[in-house]
Amino acid sequence: MTVTTTDIEQLGINTVRILAADAVQKANSGHPGMPMGAAPMGHVLWAHHMKYNPKNAEWPNRDRFLLSAGHGCMLQYAYLYLTGYNLTMDDIKNFRQLHSKTPGHPEYGLLDGIDITTGPLGQGFANGVGFAIAQKHLAARYNKPDFDLFNYHIYAICSDGDLMEGVTAEAASIAGHLKLGNLIYLYDDNNISIEGNTAMTFDEDVAKRFEAYGWHVQSVEDGNDIEAISRAVENAKHETERPSLIKVRTQIAYGSPNKVNTAGSHGSPLGEEEVKLVKQNFGFDPEKSFYVPDEVFDYYRSIGAKGEELEKSWDELFSAYKEKYPELAAQYEQERTLQLPENWQDVIPTFSAEDGKMATRKASGKVLNALAPVLPSLMGGAADLAPSTDTMLKDYPSFSAEDRSGRNFHFGVREHSMGAILNGMTMTKGIIPYGATFLIFSEYMRPPIRMAAIMKIRTIFVYTHDSIGLGEDGTTHQPVEQLIALRAMPNIVVIRPADANETAQAWKAAIEHTTGPVVIVLTRQDIPILDQNTYGKAENLSKGAYILSDSEGEPDLILLATGSEVSLILDAQQKLAEESIQARVVSMPCWEFFEKQDEAYKERVLPKSLKKRLAVEAASPVGWHKYVSDEGDVIGMTTFGESAPAKDLFKEFGFTVENVVSRAKALLNK
């Protein structure tokens, strides 16, 4: 594609620059410099290269765009407005204000055309790798000769700050290894961060670094040269074996006489007088704000309108595909609408107490492998821990540069980017992804977990080795505060199942829950399988808490637990009964599900009149007091554990029948 700058294009670019300066100035908050410097890059993408339809932002074969440098969001808002998305000038004027469609960083769900919430630097870069993996996988599953249904690219604009973050190194490494030639990233190389020139901290050769990762790297020396930028993008589109990085040397706050190339334009308004000077510099009336020339508006709207024809052509292609491949077409249509196959849950196994003890991680592996044949959209893996987390789909190949159909994913020792990549995969209709590691390493993944919770998307995080029960690896690997840290996060579901059958129900809940991320927390050590004919049914997991074993008469107290400690309190219940103390045992695998139940159900399980309650969990006791009240007690972890066999650790820290009985009796004697 040959691009020659025209007067209308330059006027359009300058209009975007001024809109950004005006919006930040009116809000008295924001980052005007990045969109002013990067406006030509945005123009090249929206006017010349990206496939999109403003009238249907969910068109499956659209190109994806991620603004990893999310602080420069006025760049994206301006082009979305000009090309015809559901954004008004009032929305632009309402930038960074309460209940606005235009918050300080782009947020998925508030505005069409925002493919993902990027937020913290580096997340968008890594999310894009997930999008790229998803496209390759969809193409491998559904594309057929003469039916190139999924051939879109993933574009992103990233910044110096993005490339300083460690998560981008992880994501860039795996993208190069997987030869994701559908990734095209434009690097806004303006050499400015909040503290000043990046030379004070960042003087590496970025181009050589990315070449070492296996990327195709190009450089454009003048960020205003849209012909050169467009040529580089075209070259990147033809490079199918390597992801592409286009290093574009820009000037932050281009057009500002006094703030260009300064940190003062990075995170602060230019100032009213400086904004007027910018407008004069570009030939605009300095007294007019939020002004878009009619010819600019018409120009971009005409470009946006072309997307309707692009989608129409794709719809016609898909209609012909449905005739030739009806079963595949029906499967994709089901998956893209988040519907599940009929009776899919019938394959979920039921475990018997006669099977003996089983670690919940092993039960999880059995459930995953039962689900895989009936849920072809289910794929995932681990951060180099699949044998330990039991997350391998045994009858399926691994996703690789050679085999895009694979459903097992090897993330390597890259927990942070695994989380962000999973979020990008989740955002692609037709894929249900999961990723696994040890619970302690959720610490490396908090940013993407939080982003999934903000976006309310179904990313499934599997965490094993959930307590001091992992044993000899010691304090560095024994999670203590991680459960409550995860539970404290809004819009998240944390499930710690008590046995193999609750684990099966945890997976059922995770697949069905589409309005936020689900965390499944599993044991390393073997634990008893609870008899479904003796105790409360595991399907009650969906209620969050349930009476697993009630007392013969009126209970004197309630014992509550999650995970491996549930079988412990069942044993304690029997010992207490021998002393004529009646205890109700409540399994509480998911606080969040319990909070959604009506008051009548909560009262049945935890009557307000029964205040003697003892909670047992091999983790921080923080949070449990909501359920045990002032008259209750918690057996939990208040230190970091020790290095020793699990049985010795549970005894050392009081997770024994004897200690539960003793603490229960002490409660009753208060």
C-alpha positions in Angstrom: 0.0 0.0 0.0 1.4 3.4 -1.0 0.4 6.3 1.2 0.9 9.9 0.3 0.1 12.5 2.9 -2.7 14.8 1.8 -3.9 18.1 3.3 -7.0 16.5 4.7 -4.9 13.8 6.5 -2.6 16.3 8.0 -5.6 18.4 9.1 -7.1 15.2 10.6 -3.9 14.4 12.6 -3.7 17.9 13.9 -7.4 17.9 14.9 -6.7 14.7 17.0 -3.8 16.5 18.7 -5.9 19.5 19.6 -8.8 17.4 20.8 -6.4 15.6 23.1 -5.0 18.9 24.4 -8.5 20.3 24.9 -9.9 17.3 26.7 -7.0 17.0 29.1 -7.1 20.8 29.8 -10.8 20.7 30.5 -10.4 17.8 32.8 -7.4 19.4 34.4 -6.0 15.9 34.4 -4.4 13.5 32.0 -1.6 12.9 29.5 -1.7 15.2 26.5 1.8 14.6 25.2 1.5 11.0 24.0 -1.5 11.5 21.7 -0.1 14.6 20.3 3.1 12.8 19.4 1.5 9.5 18.3 -1.4 11.0 16.3 0.2 10.1 13.0 0.6 6.5 14.1 -3.1 6.4 15.0 -4.0 7.9 11.7 -2.1 5.3 9.7 -3.8 2.5 11.6 -7.4 3.8 11.6 -7.3 5.4 8.1 -5.2 2.9 6.1 -4.6 -0.5 7.7 -7.0 -1.7 10.4 -10.2 -3.7 9.5 -13.1 -2.5 11.8 -16.7 -1.7 11.7 -17.9 1.1 14.1 -21.5 -0.2 13.7 -20.5 -3.6 15.1 -17.5 -3.5 17.4 -17.8 -7.3 17.9 -17.4 -8.3 14.3 -15.4 -11.5 14.7 -12.8 -10.9 12.0 -12.0 -7.3 12.9 -8.5 -6.4 13.7 -7.9 -5.9 17.4 -6.3 -2.7 18.7 -4.8 -2.4 22.2 -3.4 0.9 23.6 -0.9 -0.5 26.0 0.2 3.0 26.7 -3.3 3.5 28.2 -2.4 6.9 29.7 -2.6 8.3 26.1 -6.2 7.2 25.8 -7.4 10.5 24.2 -5.6 9.2 21.1 -8.0 6.2 21.0 -11.1 8.1 22.0 -10.5 10.7 19.3 -10.2 8.2 16.5 -13.2 6.2 17.8 -15.3 9.3 17.8 -14.1 10.5 14.4 -14.6 7.1 12.7 -18.1 6.6 14.0 -18.2 4.5 17.1 -20.9 5.1 19.8 -19.0 8.2 21.2 -20.2 11.8 21.2 -18.4 15.1 21.5 -20.0 15.4 24.9 -18.3 12.1 25.9 -15.0 13.7 24.8 -15.7 16.8 26.8 -16.6 14.5 29.8 -13.1 13.0 29.7 -12.0 11.6 33.2 -15.3 12.6 34.8 -17.7 10.6 37.0 -19.7 7.9 35.0 -18.0 8.9 31.8 -17.4 6.6 28.8 -14.0 8.2 28.6 -12.1 7.4 31.8 -8.4 8.1 32.4 -7.4 4.7 30.8 -9.5 2.8 28.3 -12.0 0.4 29.9 -13.6 -2.6 28.3 -17.4 -2.5 28.4 -17.8 1.3 28.7 -17.3 2.0 25.0 -17.4 0.1 21.8 -14.0 -0.3 20.2 -12.2 -0.9 23.4 -11.1 -4.5 23.1 -9.6 -4.8 26.5 -8.8 -2.8 29.6 -5.0 -2.2 29.6 -4.4 0.0 32.6 -1.0 -0.7 34.2 1.9 -0.4 31.8 2.8 -3.7 30.1 -0.5 -5.4 30.5 -1.8 -4.4 27.0 1.5 -5.6 25.5 1.0 -9.0 27.1 -2.8 -9.1 26.4 -2.0 -8.7 22.7 0.0 -12.0 22.8 -3.2 -13.7 24.1 -5.2 -12.2 21.3 -2.7 -13.4 18.8 -2.7 -16.9 20.2 -6.5 -17.0 20.1 -6.6 -15.9 16.4 -4.1 -18.5 15.4 -6.1 -21.2 17.3 -9.4 -20.1 15.9 -7.9 -20.2 12.4 -6.6 -23.7 12.9 -9.9 -24.9 14.1 -12.2 -23.2 11.7 -10.5 -22.0 8.6 -10.8 -24.2 5.5 -9.7 -23.9 1.9 -11.4 -20.9 0.3 -12.8 -20.0 3.8 -10.3 -17.8 5.5 -12.6 -16.8 8.3 -10.1 -15.7 10.8 -7.1 -13.8 9.4 -7.1 -10.6 11.5 -4.1 -8.8 13.0 -3.5 -7.5 16.5 -2.2 -4.0 16.6 -0.9 -2.1 19.6 0.8 1.1 20.5 3.2 0.8 23.4 5.5 3.2 25.2 8.9 3.4 26.8 7.2 2.7 30.1 5.6 -0.5 28.7 9.0 -1.8 27.5 10.6 -1.1 30.9 8.0 -3.4 32.7 9.1 -7.0 33.2 5.9 -8.4 31.9 6.6 -7.3 28.4 9.9 -9.1 28.4 8.1 -12.3 29.4 5.4 -11.8 26.8 7.8 -10.7 24.0 9.9 -13.9 24.6 7.0 -16.3 24.3 5.5 -14.4 21.3 8.8 -14.7 19.4 9.1 -18.4 20.4 5.6 -19.0 19.0 6.2 -17.1 15.8 3.1 -15.0 16.2 3.3 -13.1 12.9 -0.1 -11.6 13.4 1.2 -9.2 16.1 2.1 -5.7 15.0 3.2 -3.3 17.7 4.1 0.3 17.2 6.6 1.6 19.8 6.1 5.3 20.6 9.7 6.0 21.2 9.6 9.5 22.6 12.3 9.1 25.3 10.2 10.8 28.0 8.8 9.4 31.2 7.3 11.2 34.2 10.7 11.9 35.8 12.3 13.2 32.7 14.4 11.8 29.8 14.4 8.0 29.8 18.2 8.1 29.4 18.5 8.3 33.1 17.2 4.7 33.5 16.6 3.2 30.0 19.5 3.2 27.5 19.3 -0.4 26.2 19.1 -1.1 22.4 15.4 -2.0 22.2 15.7 -3.1 18.6 18.4 -5.6 19.3 16.6 -6.9 22.4 13.5 -7.6 20.3 15.5 -9.1 17.5 17.0 -11.5 20.1 13.4 -12.4 21.1 12.8 -13.4 17.5 10.8 -10.4 16.4 10.9 -8.5 13.1 12.0 -5.0 13.9 11.8 -1.9 11.9 12.6 1.7 12.7 11.0 4.9 11.6 13.1 8.0 12.4 10.3 10.6 12.0 7.1 10.0 13.8 5.3 12.6 11.5 6.2 10.6 8.4 3.0 8.7 7.8 4.3 7.3 4.5 7.2 5.7 6.3 5.0 4.4 9.1 2.5 3.0 6.7 5.3 1.2 4.7 6.5 -0.3 8.0 3.0 -1.5 8.9 2.6 -3.0 5.4 6.0 -4.8 5.7 4.8 -6.1 9.1 1.6 -7.5 7.6 3.6 -9.5 5.1 5.9 -10.9 7.8 4.0 -14.0 8.9 6.7 -15.9 10.7 7.7 -13.3 13.3 5.8 -10.7 15.5 6.7 -7.2 14.5 7.9 -4.2 16.4 8.0 -0.8 14.6 10.1 1.6 16.6 8.8 5.1 15.7 10.8 8.1 16.9 8.2 10.6 18.1 8.2 13.9 19.9 5.9 14.0 23.0 3.5 17.0 22.8 4.4 17.7 19.2 3.1 21.1 18.3 3.5 22.6 21.7 6.1 25.4 21.6 7.1 25.2 25.2 6.2 21.6 26.3 7.4 19.5 23.3 9.9 16.8 24.3 9.5 17.6 28.0 8.2 15.5 31.0 5.8 18.4 31.7 3.5 17.1 29.0 3.5 13.5 30.2 1.1 13.6 33.0 -0.2 17.2 33.3 -2.4 19.5 31.2 -0.4 21.9 29.0 -2.1 25.0 30.5 -4.7 27.2 28.8 -2.2 29.6 27.2 0.0 26.8 25.9 -3.1 25.0 24.4 -3.9 28.3 22.5 -0.3 28.4 21.2 -0.7 24.8 20.0 -3.8 25.7 18.1 -2.1 28.7 16.5 0.8 26.5 15.6 -1.5 24.2 13.6 -3.5 27.0 12.1 -6.6 26.6 14.3 -8.6 29.4 16.0 -7.1 29.6 19.5 -10.5 30.6 21.0 -12.3 27.6 19.8 -12.3 24.4 21.9 -13.2 20.9 20.8 -13.4 22.0 17.2 -13.5 19.4 14.4 -13.6 20.8 10.9 -16.5 19.5 8.8 -14.1 18.1 6.2 -12.2 16.1 8.9 -15.4 14.7 10.3 -16.6 13.7 6.9 -13.2 12.2 6.0 -13.0 9.9 9.0 -16.6 8.9 9.0 -16.3 7.8 5.3 -13.4 5.6 6.3 -15.3 4.1 9.2 -18.3 3.4 6.9 -16.1 1.1 4.8 -16.2 -1.3 7.7 -19.8 -2.2 7.0 -18.9 -3.5 3.6 -16.0 -5.4 5.0 -18.2 -7.1 7.6 -20.9 -7.7 4.9 -18.4 -9.6 2.8 -17.3 -11.7 5.8 -21.0 -12.4 6.6 -21.5 -13.7 3.1 -18.4 -15.9 3.4 -19.6 -17.3 6.7 -23.0 -18.0 5.2 -21.4 -20.1 2.5 -19.2 -21.7 5.2 -22.4 -22.7 7.1 -23.7 -24.5 4.1 -20.5 -26.5 3.5 -19.4 -27.0 7.2 -22.7 -26.8 9.1 -21.4 -28.6 12.3 -18.3 -26.4 12.6 -20.4 -23.3 11.9 -22.9 -24.2 14.6 -20.2 -25.0 17.0 -18.5 -21.6 16.5 -21.8 -19.7 16.7 -22.5 -21.4 20.0 -19.1 -20.6 21.4 -19.1 -16.9 20.3 -22.4 -16.4 22.2 -20.9 -18.1 25.4 -23.5 -20.9 25.2 -22.5 -24.3 26.3 -23.2 -27.7 24.6 -26.4 -29.4 25.7 -25.9 -31.7 28.7 -22.2 -30.9 28.8 -22.1 -31.3 32.6 -23.2 -34.9 32.3 -19.5 -35.9 31.7 -18.4 -34.4 35.0 -17.2 -37.4 37.1 -18.4 -38.4 40.5 -15.8 -39.8 42.9 -16.4 -42.5 45.5 -15.1 -42.6 49.1 -14.0 -46.1 48.3 -11.5 -44.7 45.8 -9.4 -43.7 48.8 -7.7 -40.4 49.4 -7.0 -38.1 46.4 -5.4 -34.6 46.1 -7.8 -32.1 44.7 -5.2 -31.2 42.1 -5.4 -34.8 40.8 -9.2 -34.7 40.9 -9.1 -31.4 38.9 -6.9 -33.1 36.3 -9.5 -35.9 35.9 -12.3 -33.4 35.6 -10.5 -31.4 33.0 -9.8 -34.4 30.9 -13.5 -35.5 31.2 -14.6 -32.0 30.0 -12.1 -31.6 27.2 -14.0 -33.7 24.6 -17.3 -32.0 25.1 -15.9 -28.4 25.4 -13.6 -28.0 22.4 -13.1 -24.3 23.4 -11.4 -25.3 26.6 -7.6 -24.9 26.4 -4.9 -23.9 28.8 -1.8 -24.9 30.7 0.7 -23.9 33.3 3.7 -21.8 34.0 6.1 -24.8 33.6 4.2 -26.8 36.2 1.6 -28.9 34.3 2.8 -32.2 35.9 2.5 -30.6 39.4 -0.8 -28.8 38.8 -2.4 -31.7 36.8 -3.6 -29.4 34.0 -2.5 -31.3 30.9 -5.2 -32.4 28.5 -3.9 -35.9 27.8 -5.5 -36.6 24.4 -4.6 -33.3 22.8 -1.4 -31.8 21.3 0.3 -28.7 22.6 -0.1 -25.3 20.9 3.1 -24.4 19.2 4.6 -22.6 16.2 4.0 -25.7 14.2 0.6 -26.8 15.5 -1.9 -24.0 16.2 -4.7 -26.5 16.9 -3.1 -27.6 20.1 -5.1 -27.1 23.3 -2.3 -27.6 25.9 -0.3 -24.4 26.5 3.2 -24.1 27.8 3.7 -20.7 29.3 7.2 -21.3 30.6 8.2 -19.8 34.0 6.3 -16.6 33.2 3.5 -16.3 35.7 2.8 -12.6 35.2 2.5 -12.7 31.4 0.6 -16.0 31.7 -2.2 -14.1 33.5 -2.2 -11.2 31.0 -2.1 -13.6 28.0 -5.0 -15.6 29.5 -7.0 -12.3 29.6 -6.3 -11.7 26.0 -7.4 -15.2 25.1 -10.6 -14.8 27.2 -11.6 -11.7 25.3 -11.7 -13.8 22.1 -15.1 -15.4 21.7 -14.7 -19.1 21.1 -12.1 -19.9 23.8 -12.3 -20.8 27.4 -8.8 -20.5 28.8 -7.2 -21.6 32.1 -3.8 -21.2 33.5 -2.1 -22.8 36.5 0.7 -22.5 39.0 1.2 -22.8 42.7 -1.0 -20.6 44.9 2.1 -18.7 46.2 2.9 -17.5 42.7 -0.4 -15.8 42.4 1.7 -13.0 43.9 3.4 -12.7 40.5 -0.1 -12.5 38.8 -2.0 -9.9 40.8 -2.1 -7.3 38.0 -3.8 -9.5 35.4 -6.1 -11.1 38.0 -7.2 -7.7 39.0 -7.7 -6.6 35.4 -9.9 -9.7 34.8 -11.9 -8.7 37.8 -12.3 -5.1 36.6 -13.4 -6.3 33.2 -15.7 -9.0 34.7 -14.4 -11.7 32.3 -14.2 -15.5 32.7 -10.5 -16.1 33.0 -10.0 -19.3 35.0 -6.9 -19.4 37.4 -6.0 -22.7 38.8 -3.7 -22.6 41.9 -2.4 -25.8 43.6 -0.2 -26.4 46.6 -2.6 -24.4 48.5 -1.2 -24.3 52.1 1.5 -25.5 54.5 0.4 -28.9 53.2 2.9 -28.6 50.4 5.5 -29.3 53.0 9.3 -29.3 52.6 9.6 -26.3 50.2 9.2 -24.1 53.3 8.1 -20.6 54.0 8.9 -19.2 50.6 6.4 -21.6 48.9 3.8 -21.9 51.6 0.9 -19.6 50.9 -0.6 -17.9 54.0 -2.1 -14.5 53.1 -2.9 -15.3 49.5 -6.4 -16.6 50.0 -7.7 -13.5 51.8 -5.8 -11.3 49.4 -7.7 -12.8 46.5 -11.0 -12.8 48.3 -10.6 -9.1 49.0 -10.7 -8.4 45.3 -14.2 -7.3 43.9 -15.8 -9.3 41.1 -13.8 -12.4 41.7 -14.9 -16.0 42.8 -12.4 -17.9 44.9 -13.2 -21.7 45.4 -11.3 -23.9 47.7 -12.9 -27.3 47.4 -13.0 -29.9 50.3 -12.5 -33.0 48.2 -12.6 -34.5 44.7 -16.4 -34.1 44.3 -16.4 -30.5 45.4 -13.5 -30.0 42.9 -15.7 -31.4 40.1 -18.4 -28.9 41.1 -15.8 -26.1 41.2 -15.0 -26.7 37.5 -18.7 -26.8 36.7 -19.1 -23.4 38.5 -16.1 -22.0 36.7 -17.3 -22.9 33.3 -20.8 -21.5 33.9 -19.6 -18.3 35.6 -19.2 -15.8 32.8 -19.2 -12.5 34.7 -15.8 -12.5 36.3 -12.7 -14.5 36.9 -12.8 -17.8 38.9 -9.9 -19.0 41.1 -9.8 -22.7 41.9 -7.5 -23.5 44.9 -6.3 -27.1 45.2 -4.2 -29.3 47.5 -1.0 -31.0 46.8 -1.6 -33.6 49.5 -4.1 -36.5 49.3 -7.3 -35.9 51.3 -10.3 -38.1 51.9 -13.2 -38.2 49.4 -16.3 -37.5 51.4 -19.1 -40.1 51.0 -21.9 -38.4 49.0 -24.5 -40.8 50.6 -23.5 -39.8 54.1 -22.8 -36.1 53.9 -24.3 -33.1 52.1 -24.0 -33.2 48.4 -21.0 -31.5 46.7 -23.4 -29.9 44.2 -24.2 -27.5 47.1 -20.8 -25.9 46.3 -22.8 -23.5 44.0 -24.3 -22.0 47.2 -20.9 -21.2 48.6 -21.5 -22.9 52.0 -23.7 -25.8 53.1 -24.3 -28.1 56.0 -22.1 -31.0 55.3 -22.9 -32.9 58.5 -25.4 -31.8 61.0 -25.6 -32.7 64.7 -28.1 -35.3 65.9 -29.8 -32.7 68.1 -29.7 -28.9 68.4 -26.1 -27.9 67.7 -24.0 -26.4 70.4 -21.6 -24.9 68.0 -20.7 -24.7 64.3 -17.4 -25.8 62.8 -16.6 -24.2 59.4 -13.7 -25.0 57.0 -12.6 -25.0 53.4 -10.4 -27.3 51.5 -8.3 -30.0 53.3 -9.5 -28.8 56.7 -13.1 -29.9 56.0 -12.2 -33.6 56.6 -10.4 -32.4 59.8 -13.4 -30.8 61.3 -15.6 -33.8 60.4 -13.2 -36.0 62.5 -13.4 -33.4 65.2 -17.2 -33.5 65.1 -17.1 -37.2 65.9 -14.7 -36.7 68.8 -16.9 -33.9 70.2 -20.0 -36.1 69.9 -18.3 -38.7 72.1 -18.3 -36.1 74.8 -21.9 -35.2 74.1 -21.0 -32.0 72.3 -23.2 -31.5 69.3 -21.4 -29.7 66.4 -22.7 -28.8 62.9 -20.1 -29.0 60.2 -20.3 -26.5 57.4 -18.2 -26.7 54.2 -17.6 -23.2 52.9 -15.7 -23.5 49.6 -16.7 -20.1 48.2 -17.4 -17.0 50.3 -18.6 -15.1 47.2 -21.2 -17.6 46.3 -22.5 -17.7 49.8 -22.9 -13.9 49.9 -25.2 -14.2 46.9 -27.7 -16.5 48.7 -30.9 -15.1 50.2 -31.1 -14.4 53.9 -33.3 -17.4 54.5 -30.6 -19.8 53.2 -27.8 -18.0 55.1 -29.9 -18.3 58.3 -30.4 -22.0 57.8 -26.7 -22.6 57.4 -25.5 -20.1 60.0 -28.3 -19.2 62.4 -27.8 -15.8 64.0 -28.7 -17.4 67.3 -25.9 -19.9 67.2 -22.9 -17.7 67.9 -20.4 -20.3 69.0 -18.5 -20.9 65.8 -15.0 -22.1 65.0 -13.5 -21.7 61.6 -10.5 -23.7 60.5 -8.3 -22.9 57.5 -4.6 -23.3 57.0 -4.3 -19.7 55.9 -4.5 -16.2 57.3 -7.5 -15.9 59.7 -8.3 -12.4 58.3 -11.8 -12.2 57.0 -13.2 -15.2 58.9 -14.5 -13.1 61.7 -17.4 -12.0 59.5 -18.7 -15.6 59.8 -17.6 -16.6 63.3 -18.6 -13.3 65.0 -17.2 -11.9 68.3 -18.1 -15.0 70.2 -16.3 -17.3 67.7 -12.8 -18.3 67.0 -10.5 -19.1 64.1 -7.7 -21.6 63.8 -5.5 -20.2 61.1 -1.9 -19.3 60.1 -0.3 -16.2 61.6 3.3 -17.0 60.6 5.0 -18.1 57.4 5.2 -21.8 58.3 8.3 -24.0 58.2 10.2 -26.5 56.1 9.1 -30.0 57.1 6.8 -32.8 56.0 3.2 -31.8 55.8 2.0 -34.0 58.6 4.5 -32.4 61.0 3.5 -28.9 59.9 -0.2 -29.5 60.4 0.6 -30.8 63.9 3.0 -27.9 64.7 0.4 -25.3 63.8 -2.6 -26.8 65.4 -4.4 -28.4 62.5 -5.2 -31.5 64.4 -8.4 -33.1 65.7 -7.1 -32.6 69.2 -6.6 -28.9 68.8 -9.9 -28.4 67.1 -11.7 -30.2 69.9 -9.8 -28.2 72.5 -10.6 -24.9 70.9 -14.2 -25.8 70.4 -14.6 -26.7 74.1 -12.8 -23.5 75.1 -15.4 -21.6 73.0 -18.3 -23.3 74.8 -16.8 -22.6 78.2 -16.4 -18.9 77.5 
